[in-house]
Amino acid sequence: MFCVISQWTATEDLSDALEETVRSAFVPGIMALGAVSVHFVETAERSMQVVTVYPDEETANVAREKQEAIRAQAVNQMPVQYVDEVRGRVFASG
């Protein structure tokens, strides 16, 4: 497995409407790129991490361009800013 973790900040508190937009639009969009799972994790009042797990690095790399387009869409549709990303091989899970 291969994991992509992106860090985001929000310019306002995470609302029920924003969370519903994530569930209804962004989760399915990321899953359609070949992800095994995706988790939007609220890490602070106005901060979140998006943890996307792909079956392998090749799938993650193929998805990269489309993932960038989804990020741009998120910035345009929601009060969020993309901060950074880390990528790596999952060597243990439970």
C-alpha positions as CSV (number, residue, x, y, z in Angstrom):
1,M,0.0,0.0,0.0
2,F,1.0,3.6,-0.5
3,C,-0.3,6.6,1.4
4,V,-0.7,10.3,0.5
5,I,-1.3,12.7,3.4
6,S,-2.3,16.2,2.6
7,Q,-2.5,19.0,5.2
8,W,-5.3,21.7,5.0
9,T,-6.3,24.7,7.0
10,A,-9.8,26.2,7.0
11,T,-10.5,29.9,7.0
12,E,-13.6,29.3,9.1
13,D,-14.9,26.6,11.4
14,L,-15.7,23.3,9.8
15,S,-19.5,23.3,9.4
16,D,-22.0,20.6,8.8
17,A,-22.5,21.8,5.3
18,L,-18.7,21.6,4.6
19,E,-18.5,18.1,6.0
20,E,-21.5,17.0,3.9
21,T,-19.8,18.5,0.7
22,V,-16.7,16.5,1.6
23,R,-18.7,13.2,2.1
24,S,-20.9,13.6,-1.0
25,A,-18.4,15.1,-3.5
26,F,-14.8,14.8,-2.5
27,V,-14.7,11.3,-1.0
28,P,-16.3,9.7,-4.0
29,G,-14.0,11.7,-6.3
30,I,-10.8,10.5,-4.5
31,M,-12.1,6.9,-4.4
32,A,-12.7,7.0,-8.1
33,L,-8.9,7.6,-8.6
34,G,-8.2,4.1,-7.3
35,A,-7.9,4.8,-3.6
36,V,-8.5,1.9,-1.2
37,S,-9.7,4.4,1.4
38,V,-9.7,8.1,2.2
39,H,-10.0,9.7,5.6
40,F,-10.6,13.4,6.3
41,V,-9.3,13.9,9.8
42,E,-10.0,17.1,11.8
43,T,-6.7,17.6,13.7
44,A,-7.5,21.1,15.2
45,E,-10.3,23.6,15.2
46,R,-9.4,24.8,11.7
47,S,-7.0,22.1,10.5
48,M,-7.4,18.8,8.8
49,Q,-5.4,16.0,7.2
50,V,-6.6,14.0,4.3
51,V,-5.2,10.5,4.5
52,T,-5.5,8.6,1.2
53,V,-4.4,5.0,0.9
54,Y,-3.8,3.5,-2.6
55,P,-3.0,-0.1,-3.3
56,D,0.5,0.8,-4.6
57,E,2.7,3.6,-5.5
58,E,2.0,3.3,-9.2
59,T,-1.7,3.9,-8.7
60,A,-1.0,6.9,-6.4
61,N,1.3,8.3,-9.1
62,V,-1.2,7.8,-11.9
63,A,-3.8,9.6,-9.7
64,R,-1.6,12.5,-8.9
65,E,-2.7,14.9,-11.7
66,K,-6.4,14.3,-11.1
67,Q,-5.8,14.6,-7.3
68,E,-4.3,18.0,-8.0
69,A,-7.5,19.0,-9.9
70,I,-9.7,17.8,-7.0
71,R,-7.6,19.9,-4.6
72,A,-8.1,23.0,-6.8
73,Q,-11.8,22.3,-6.8
74,A,-11.8,22.1,-3.0
75,V,-10.1,25.5,-2.7
76,N,-12.6,27.0,-5.0
77,Q,-15.7,25.5,-3.4
78,M,-14.8,25.5,0.3
79,P,-13.2,27.8,2.8
80,V,-9.9,25.8,2.8
81,Q,-6.3,26.2,1.8
82,Y,-4.0,23.4,0.8
83,V,-0.8,23.5,2.9
84,D,1.4,20.5,2.1
85,E,1.6,16.8,1.2
86,V,3.7,13.8,2.2
87,R,3.8,10.5,0.4
88,G,5.1,7.1,1.3
89,R,5.0,3.4,1.4
90,V,2.9,1.8,4.1
91,F,5.1,-0.8,5.8
92,A,2.8,-1.8,8.7
93,S,-1.0,-1.5,9.3
94,G,-3.6,-3.1,11.5
